[in-house]
């Protein structure tokens, strides 16, 4: 007959036995052990795992200073051992189950901490934190101040001080559509001013929410979600909205501009001579320019189309640059207020204001639209050559590849003709290109 298995005896240790136990392992039954080493003692649950491996699970220290504490310690150890035996009967490893429970508890604590952080991290705090870490070190003081003030001035208080994790796309869209245009952009229509202001603020909020999401302060980016909705809700922006000086008045304007003093005036003159964008001119460095070959190559990173753009400099443009080279700054057109940093994008517009032309033309219109109108109406250059000078992106991929490779001589000739035209104060009739 098979031998009958007797139930394991439990609770073998008395409170007195626990207090007086010497060094070694002392069984309380049911796999519970009292392990004494020197002046300390611990409770240990010893068992065989389903894998056949012998394991020991610590159940805490043994308190032996007085009978009351010893009795409580013994009772708690027996309860924990009983729970472990129940788990083993269910096929669960007690140590694995305990470790998993601790992981869940830690995650719960972290979730509570994260929730408190999210509640404390308002849109205002997230924006100012991003502004301090990213914007201030990389922008001019004036631009950095404008960056954060545009958000402070246009975001409603209820949204600005709300937790960044609670802001929804519909709520943000409502705030953006309530924005009014900035009056300082007088050279644009009211609709254009509104569109420019709203788009700029949405882009800045996009950066703030993306950064907040990266740091775990929110899980979504409502500014990115409303990008299309903002564009759909804006008045349709018509082409040609940049006011431009009639090209027949450009020579007289250039005469007055050349008499004006200051780096900003020279930057505007250079922009007109090269038909370049404001950002391309004020960001120009001497590394981009070869005065010996009269060539300025604007790197792709600074071009709207994302491709390198070669500008063939006329003798007048080269002479202007040689004078500026004597300043010894990294930027071609350094700001006198920023210790060699680049001019502000408002500097060229300020020159127009001092010359009394700000109501009649924009910098973009004067430098590019006026040139384009002159070149097309007088037939000074072929359309492809004109577009290449303006660095307009060609939609046709084959034509784009050809345009990037050619037109060097024609572009140089066209810009020289433009410079010659600007050097006269009388209307000049240009021969049409054959």
Number of C-alpha atoms within 10 A of each C-alpha: 3 4 5 6 6 6 7 8 10 13 13 12 17 13 18 13 11 23 18 10 17 15 14 12 17 19 17 20 16 19 20 28 24 24 20 18 13 8 7 12 22 18 27 23 25 17 20 13 16 11 7 8 8 10 14 16 16 14 19 14 15 22 19 20 9 11 14 12 14 18 19 14 21 22 14 14 25 23 11 16 24 16 13 24 19 13 15 16 10 9 11 15 19 22 17 10 13 13 11 12 12 12 12 12 12 12 12 12 12 12 12 12 12 15 16 12 16 18 16 17 21 21 25 21 16 22 24 17 16 18 20 14 10 12 18 17 11 12 13 16 13 10 15 17 14 12 19 20 12 15 20 15 11 17 20 15 11 8 18 20 15 17 21 29 24 16 20 16 18 14 13 19 19 11 15 21 15 12 17 15 17 14 11 8 14 12 19 18 14 16 15 20 18 21 22 16 19 24 16 15 19 21 13 19 21 19 17 23 26 20 18 24 16 12 11 15 25 23 15 20 22 22 26 17 16 20 16 10 14 18 13 10 11 16 12 11 10 8 6 9 13 20 20 20 21 16 21 17 14 23 21 16 16 20 14 11 17 12 10 15 10 12 18 24 21 22 24 27 19 21 24 26 23 25 26 20 20 21 15 15 22 24 18 21 18 16 12 14 20 13 16 7 10 15 17 21 15 21 15 12 10 15 15 14 13 11 15 16 19 19 23 24 24 22 13 15 21 21 13 15 20 13 9 18 15 8 13 11 17 15 21 27 28 25 19 13 10 12 9 16 19 22 24 21 15 11 18 23 22 17 22 20 14 10 13 11 16 17 12 16 22 23 27 20 22 24 26 23 22 22 25 22 16 20 23 14 12 15 15 23 24 18 13 16 21 23 16 23 26 20 22 13 15 16 8 8 10 9 12 15 11 10 18 16 9 12 17 17 10 17 23 19 16 21 24 20 17 22 20 15 20 23 15 14 15 12 14 13 10 15 10 13 9 7
